[in-house]
Amino acid sequence: MHALTGLRMWVTGASSGIGAALAVALAKRGATVVITGRDEGRLQSVAAECPDRMACLPCDVSLREENARAAAWMEQRMGALDVAVLNAGVCEYVDMPVFDAGMVKRVMDVNFMGIVYGVEAALPLLRRGKTPYLVGMSSTVAYTGLPRAEAYGSSKAAIRYLMQSLRADLAPEGIDVSVVCPGFVRTPLTDRNDFPMPLRIGVDQAAECIVRGMARRRPEISFPRAFVWGIKVLAALPDPVRKRILMRMSPNRTAVSGLKQRLK
């Protein structure tokens, strides 16, 4: 297991949810953590839980220049990074029959390009770190296409692929790479969901799962186990069977049926 004490870390999207809980858990284990997010007030509230080990910096990860500015700020104060946890994300769902390309772009700009810009900004600092480690936040939705998740799921699948590729390309430099694929976690984002969320866990439990995975530098950190296996079984089913199951889950089925009735 890799010790976390004394490591210099950057956690994005840390003003609430998984990012906030994870940053606090890492700081309590002795890491020095810089937290970034768009809401400075919430960042300060998170940092107040471990004021001697946390510093906050407002940052919009969807902007390349903001990531570069954050990296310059950390370089000036810490010299290098040992761990970068690129966690920031948003969630919007597609509601057919309308398909909004602008919404897809908004989600991709934060979830995927935010990580791309974060990798670009963090790598020079990680290359000077003691035990360099890069972590990206994906989701179990990346394992298979799910109803209404065309935007969110695509962004998380892209993140998973990106981190897997980086794992191979950065290995010769001694930089470890992990991707995190959680199931449903009780956060402000999931509190807005209007559908059942089986096996949803608390944010502190999710943070503990991630910390344990990071301590072992597991290539993929996924949880809770029962939900992960359920999604993987669904993904492995023959296409016709999976399609029938997913169609039953899709609210568009009801919407289309109602539309057909009105047109008769």
Helices and strands as residue ranges (DSSP letters): E 8-11, H 17-28, E 32-37, H 40-47, E 54-58, H 64-78, E 83-86, H 101-111, H 113-126, E 133-137, G 140-143, H 150-170, G 171-173, E 176-182, G 190-192, H 203-216, E 220-223, H 225-236, H 239-249, H 252-263
